[in-house]
């Protein structure tokens, strides 16, 4: 019965690893306060926002 929780945690860690890879590739996270509609945004996708001081526990 623990498998779905373990699978979820595994996939959550993978998701954050992918975000870290994108951050590394871009050189930094983009601060929302400097964003505007004139930037070269993708037509599709998801946006991930971090809260200042946010930290994860179980997901590393």
Biopython code that builds the backbone (N, CA, C, O; Angstrom):
import numpy as np
from Bio.PDB.StructureBuilder import StructureBuilder

atoms = [
    (1, "UNK", "N", (0.809, -1.186, 0.000)),
    (1, "UNK", "CA", (0.000, 0.000, 0.000)),
    (1, "UNK", "C", (0.865, 1.268, 0.000)),
    (1, "UNK", "O", (0.364, 2.348, -0.310)),
    (2, "UNK", "N", (2.123, 1.155, 0.335)),
    (2, "UNK", "CA", (3.029, 2.300, 0.356)),
    (2, "UNK", "C", (3.519, 2.689, -1.033)),
    (2, "UNK", "O", (4.078, 3.772, -1.208)),
    (3, "UNK", "N", (3.317, 1.830, -2.014)),
    (3, "UNK", "CA", (3.836, 2.090, -3.363)),
    (3, "UNK", "C", (3.361, 3.396, -3.975)),
    (3, "UNK", "O", (4.202, 4.135, -4.487)),
    (4, "UNK", "N", (2.067, 3.741, -3.960)),
    (4, "UNK", "CA", (1.649, 5.014, -4.566)),
    (4, "UNK", "C", (2.339, 6.217, -3.929)),
    (4, "UNK", "O", (2.689, 7.166, -4.631)),
    (5, "UNK", "N", (2.539, 6.192, -2.615)),
    (5, "UNK", "CA", (3.226, 7.296, -1.941)),
    (5, "UNK", "C", (4.678, 7.348, -2.383)),
    (5, "UNK", "O", (5.198, 8.428, -2.659)),
    (6, "UNK", "N", (5.341, 6.198, -2.457)),
    (6, "UNK", "CA", (6.731, 6.151, -2.896)),
    (6, "UNK", "C", (6.858, 6.598, -4.345)),
    (6, "UNK", "O", (7.792, 7.320, -4.693)),
    (7, "UNK", "N", (5.924, 6.173, -5.193)),
    (7, "UNK", "CA", (5.942, 6.585, -6.599)),
    (7, "UNK", "C", (5.736, 8.088, -6.717)),
    (7, "UNK", "O", (6.397, 8.747, -7.520)),
    (8, "UNK", "N", (4.822, 8.630, -5.922)),
    (8, "UNK", "CA", (4.552, 10.068, -5.956)),
    (8, "UNK", "C", (5.788, 10.849, -5.530)),
    (8, "UNK", "O", (6.143, 11.845, -6.160)),
    (9, "UNK", "N", (6.439, 10.405, -4.473)),
    (9, "UNK", "CA", (7.641, 11.074, -3.986)),
    (9, "UNK", "C", (8.765, 10.982, -5.014)),
    (9, "UNK", "O", (9.495, 11.948, -5.234)),
    (10, "UNK", "N", (8.895, 9.832, -5.632)),
    (10, "UNK", "CA", (9.909, 9.637, -6.674)),
    (10, "UNK", "C", (9.671, 10.597, -7.840)),
    (10, "UNK", "O", (10.611, 11.222, -8.330)),
    (11, "UNK", "N", (8.441, 10.715, -8.275)),
    (11, "UNK", "CA", (8.113, 11.604, -9.394)),
    (11, "UNK", "C", (8.239, 13.076, -8.995)),
    (11, "UNK", "O", (8.630, 13.908, -9.814)),
    (12, "UNK", "N", (7.915, 13.397, -7.758)),
    (12, "UNK", "CA", (8.070, 14.768, -7.277)),
    (12, "UNK", "C", (9.544, 15.158, -7.256)),
    (12, "UNK", "O", (9.892, 16.274, -7.641)),
    (13, "UNK", "N", (10.411, 14.255, -6.812)),
    (13, "UNK", "CA", (11.854, 14.511, -6.833)),
    (13, "UNK", "C", (12.334, 14.695, -8.266)),
    (13, "UNK", "O", (13.154, 15.571, -8.541)),
    (14, "UNK", "N", (11.833, 13.882, -9.168)),
    (14, "UNK", "CA", (12.208, 13.994, -10.588)),
    (14, "UNK", "C", (11.791, 15.348, -11.145)),
    (14, "UNK", "O", (12.550, 15.982, -11.877)),
    (15, "UNK", "N", (10.576, 15.795, -10.798)),
    (15, "UNK", "CA", (10.069, 17.091, -11.246)),
    (15, "UNK", "C", (11.004, 18.213, -10.780)),
    (15, "UNK", "O", (11.393, 19.071, -11.573)),
    (16, "UNK", "N", (11.357, 18.203, -9.503)),
    (16, "UNK", "CA", (12.251, 19.242, -8.982)),
    (16, "UNK", "C", (13.650, 19.141, -9.586)),
    (16, "UNK", "O", (14.308, 20.165, -9.771)),
    (17, "UNK", "N", (14.114, 17.944, -9.893)),
    (17, "UNK", "CA", (15.403, 17.786, -10.584)),
    (17, "UNK", "C", (15.348, 18.428, -11.966)),
    (17, "UNK", "O", (16.302, 19.081, -12.390)),
    (18, "UNK", "N", (14.226, 18.241, -12.670)),
    (18, "UNK", "CA", (14.064, 18.857, -13.992)),
    (18, "UNK", "C", (14.034, 20.382, -13.887)),
    (18, "UNK", "O", (14.622, 21.071, -14.720)),
    (19, "UNK", "N", (13.356, 20.910, -12.871)),
    (19, "UNK", "CA", (13.342, 22.356, -12.660)),
    (19, "UNK", "C", (14.748, 22.878, -12.373)),
    (19, "UNK", "O", (15.140, 23.931, -12.876)),
    (20, "UNK", "N", (15.505, 22.137, -11.561)),
    (20, "UNK", "CA", (16.888, 22.536, -11.254)),
    (20, "UNK", "C", (17.732, 22.526, -12.514)),
    (20, "UNK", "O", (18.582, 23.398, -12.695)),
    (21, "UNK", "N", (17.511, 21.553, -13.390)),
    (21, "UNK", "CA", (18.243, 21.488, -14.659)),
    (21, "UNK", "C", (17.929, 22.705, -15.528)),
    (21, "UNK", "O", (18.829, 23.295, -16.126)),
    (22, "UNK", "N", (16.661, 23.076, -15.595)),
    (22, "UNK", "CA", (16.275, 24.263, -16.370)),
    (22, "UNK", "C", (16.904, 25.527, -15.788)),
    (22, "UNK", "O", (17.364, 26.401, -16.523)),
    (23, "UNK", "N", (16.917, 25.608, -14.466)),
    (23, "UNK", "CA", (17.536, 26.767, -13.819)),
    (23, "UNK", "C", (19.028, 26.828, -14.151)),
    (23, "UNK", "O", (19.561, 27.898, -14.445)),
    (24, "UNK", "N", (19.693, 25.683, -14.104)),
    (24, "UNK", "CA", (21.119, 25.617, -14.438)),
    (24, "UNK", "C", (21.339, 26.033, -15.888)),
    (24, "UNK", "O", (22.251, 26.802, -16.189)),
    (25, "UNK", "N", (20.502, 25.523, -16.776)),
    (25, "UNK", "CA", (20.620, 25.812, -18.205)),
    (25, "UNK", "C", (20.407, 27.303, -18.494)),
    (25, "UNK", "O", (21.086, 27.877, -19.345)),
    (26, "UNK", "N", (19.458, 27.925, -17.778)),
    (26, "UNK", "CA", (19.171, 29.343, -17.974)),
    (26, "UNK", "C", (20.089, 30.249, -17.164)),
    (26, "UNK", "O", (20.144, 31.454, -17.410)),
    (27, "UNK", "N", (20.801, 29.688, -16.213)),
    (27, "UNK", "CA", (21.708, 30.466, -15.394)),
    (27, "UNK", "C", (21.078, 31.017, -14.132)),
    (27, "UNK", "O", (21.793, 31.445, -13.227)),
    (28, "UNK", "N", (19.757, 31.017, -14.049)),
    (28, "UNK", "CA", (19.069, 31.536, -12.868)),
    (28, "UNK", "C", (17.573, 31.301, -12.988)),
    (28, "UNK", "O", (17.068, 30.894, -14.035)),
    (29, "UNK", "N", (16.882, 31.564, -11.897)),
    (29, "UNK", "CA", (15.417, 31.619, -11.951)),
    (29, "UNK", "C", (15.060, 33.020, -12.418)),
    (29, "UNK", "O", (15.822, 33.959, -12.189)),
    (30, "UNK", "N", (13.934, 33.173, -13.056)),
    (30, "UNK", "CA", (13.476, 34.494, -13.480)),
    (30, "UNK", "C", (12.579, 35.051, -12.385)),
    (30, "UNK", "O", (11.616, 34.401, -11.979)),
    (31, "UNK", "N", (12.889, 36.242, -11.910)),
    (31, "UNK", "CA", (12.100, 36.870, -10.868)),
    (31, "UNK", "C", (10.817, 37.430, -11.477)),
    (31, "UNK", "O", (10.864, 38.197, -12.439)),
    (32, "UNK", "N", (9.688, 37.049, -10.922)),
    (32, "UNK", "CA", (8.391, 37.461, -11.453)),
    (32, "UNK", "C", (8.243, 38.983, -11.504)),
    (32, "UNK", "O", (7.562, 39.505, -12.387)),
    (33, "UNK", "N", (8.859, 39.686, -10.585)),
    (33, "UNK", "CA", (8.704, 41.139, -10.524)),
    (33, "UNK", "C", (9.303, 41.857, -11.733)),
    (33, "UNK", "O", (8.965, 43.012, -11.994)),
    (34, "UNK", "N", (10.199, 41.175, -12.483)),
    (34, "UNK", "CA", (10.787, 41.813, -13.665)),
    (34, "UNK", "C", (10.127, 41.347, -14.962)),
    (34, "UNK", "O", (10.511, 41.791, -16.045)),
    (35, "UNK", "N", (9.152, 40.470, -14.864)),
    (35, "UNK", "CA", (8.489, 39.924, -16.055)),
    (35, "UNK", "C", (7.441, 40.892, -16.598)),
    (35, "UNK", "O", (6.855, 41.692, -15.869)),
    (36, "UNK", "N", (7.232, 40.784, -17.909)),
    (36, "UNK", "CA", (6.188, 41.583, -18.541)),
    (36, "UNK", "C", (5.681, 40.855, -19.785)),
    (36, "UNK", "O", (6.245, 39.834, -20.177)),
    (37, "UNK", "N", (4.649, 41.360, -20.390)),
    (37, "UNK", "CA", (4.031, 40.729, -21.550)),
    (37, "UNK", "C", (4.838, 40.853, -22.822)),
    (37, "UNK", "O", (4.513, 40.210, -23.821)),
    (38, "UNK", "N", (5.880, 41.663, -22.809)),
    (38, "UNK", "CA", (6.705, 41.850, -24.007)),
    (38, "UNK", "C", (7.845, 40.840, -24.091)),
    (38, "UNK", "O", (8.560, 40.785, -25.092)),
    (39, "UNK", "N", (8.010, 40.049, -23.048)),
    (39, "UNK", "CA", (9.077, 39.036, -23.041)),
    (39, "UNK", "C", (8.705, 37.908, -24.004)),
    (39, "UNK", "O", (7.535, 37.731, -24.343)),
    (40, "UNK", "N", (9.686, 37.169, -24.426)),
    (40, "UNK", "CA", (9.503, 36.073, -25.371)),
    (40, "UNK", "C", (9.002, 34.828, -24.633)),
    (40, "UNK", "O", (9.773, 33.905, -24.369)),
    (41, "UNK", "N", (7.715, 34.809, -24.306)),
    (41, "UNK", "CA", (7.118, 33.697, -23.575)),
    (41, "UNK", "C", (6.703, 32.595, -24.543)),
    (41, "UNK", "O", (6.304, 32.888, -25.670)),
    (42, "UNK", "N", (6.789, 31.332, -24.125)),
    (42, "UNK", "CA", (6.281, 30.244, -24.963)),
    (42, "UNK", "C", (4.767, 30.350, -25.097)),
    (42, "UNK", "O", (4.091, 30.866, -24.207)),
    (43, "UNK", "N", (4.244, 29.859, -26.210)),
    (43, "UNK", "CA", (2.797, 29.881, -26.432)),
    (43, "UNK", "C", (2.075, 28.884, -25.524)),
    (43, "UNK", "O", (0.911, 29.087, -25.177)),
    (44, "UNK", "N", (2.763, 27.810, -25.142)),
    (44, "UNK", "CA", (2.177, 26.800, -24.267)),
    (44, "UNK", "C", (3.164, 26.485, -23.157)),
    (44, "UNK", "O", (4.361, 26.746, -23.278)),
    (45, "UNK", "N", (2.655, 25.932, -22.093)),
    (45, "UNK", "CA", (3.541, 25.500, -21.020)),
    (45, "UNK", "C", (2.944, 25.718, -19.658)),
    (45, "UNK", "O", (1.772, 26.065, -19.511)),
    (46, "UNK", "N", (3.779, 25.507, -18.665)),
    (46, "UNK", "CA", (3.369, 25.749, -17.289)),
    (46, "UNK", "C", (4.347, 26.745, -16.678)),
    (46, "UNK", "O", (5.492, 26.871, -17.113)),
    (47, "UNK", "N", (3.871, 27.432, -15.680)),
    (47, "UNK", "CA", (4.709, 28.383, -14.965)),
    (47, "UNK", "C", (4.796, 27.917, -13.525)),
    (47, "UNK", "O", (3.780, 27.585, -12.913)),
    (48, "UNK", "N", (6.002, 27.890, -12.983)),
    (48, "UNK", "CA", (6.226, 27.449, -11.614)),
    (48, "UNK", "C", (6.727, 28.651, -10.827)),
    (48, "UNK", "O", (7.702, 29.295, -11.213)),
    (49, "UNK", "N", (6.057, 28.944, -9.730)),
    (49, "UNK", "CA", (6.427, 30.079, -8.896)),
    (49, "UNK", "C", (6.917, 29.558, -7.548)),
    (49, "UNK", "O", (6.319, 28.659, -6.957)),
    (50, "UNK", "N", (8.012, 30.140, -7.078)),
    (50, "UNK", "CA", (8.535, 29.825, -5.757)),
    (50, "UNK", "C", (8.279, 31.003, -4.840)),
    (50, "UNK", "O", (8.360, 32.158, -5.258)),
    (51, "UNK", "N", (7.973, 30.709, -3.608)),
    (51, "UNK", "CA", (7.805, 31.748, -2.603)),
    (51, "UNK", "C", (9.170, 32.006, -1.979)),
    (51, "UNK", "O", (9.938, 31.070, -1.758)),
    (52, "UNK", "N", (9.478, 33.275, -1.691)),
    (52, "UNK", "CA", (10.746, 33.614, -1.047)),
    (52, "UNK", "C", (10.884, 32.815, 0.238)),
    (52, "UNK", "O", (9.969, 32.786, 1.062)),
    (53, "UNK", "N", (12.027, 32.168, 0.407)),
    (53, "UNK", "CA", (12.276, 31.373, 1.606)),
    (53, "UNK", "C", (11.655, 29.998, 1.599)),
    (53, "UNK", "O", (11.742, 29.275, 2.592)),
    (54, "UNK", "N", (11.029, 29.620, 0.501)),
    (54, "UNK", "CA", (10.382, 28.311, 0.409)),
    (54, "UNK", "C", (11.433, 27.220, 0.470)),
    (54, "UNK", "O", (12.494, 27.330, -0.146)),
    (55, "UNK", "N", (11.136, 26.174, 1.210)),
    (55, "UNK", "CA", (12.047, 25.021, 1.243)),
    (55, "UNK", "C", (11.226, 23.739, 1.229)),
    (55, "UNK", "O", (10.084, 23.704, 1.687)),
    (56, "UNK", "N", (11.834, 22.694, 0.695)),
    (56, "UNK", "CA", (11.172, 21.398, 0.626)),
    (56, "UNK", "C", (11.756, 20.511, 1.716)),
    (56, "UNK", "O", (12.885, 20.728, 2.156)),
    (57, "UNK", "N", (11.006, 19.530, 2.146)),
    (57, "UNK", "CA", (11.512, 18.624, 3.169)),
    (57, "UNK", "C", (11.692, 17.224, 2.590)),
    (57, "UNK", "O", (12.810, 16.844, 2.243)),
    (58, "UNK", "N", (10.644, 16.475, 2.483)),
    (58, "UNK", "CA", (10.731, 15.080, 2.033)),
    (58, "UNK", "C", (11.158, 14.944, 0.577)),
    (58, "UNK", "O", (11.760, 13.937, 0.204)),
    (59, "UNK", "N", (10.859, 15.931, -0.242)),
    (59, "UNK", "CA", (11.178, 15.813, -1.665)),
    (59, "UNK", "C", (12.601, 16.275, -1.978)),
    (59, "UNK", "O", (12.995, 16.320, -3.143)),
    (60, "UNK", "N", (13.363, 16.613, -0.956)),
    (60, "UNK", "CA", (14.764, 17.005, -1.151)),
    (60, "UNK", "C", (14.843, 18.414, -1.596)),
    (60, "UNK", "O", (15.938, 18.932, -1.815)),
]
sb = StructureBuilder()
sb.init_structure("model")
sb.init_model(0)
sb.init_chain("A")
sb.init_seg("    ")
for serial, (resi, resn, name, xyz) in enumerate(atoms, 1):
    if name == "N":
        sb.init_residue(resn, " ", resi, " ")
    sb.init_atom(name, np.array(xyz, "f"), 0.0, 1.0, " ", f" {name:<3s}", serial, name[0])
structure = sb.get_structure()
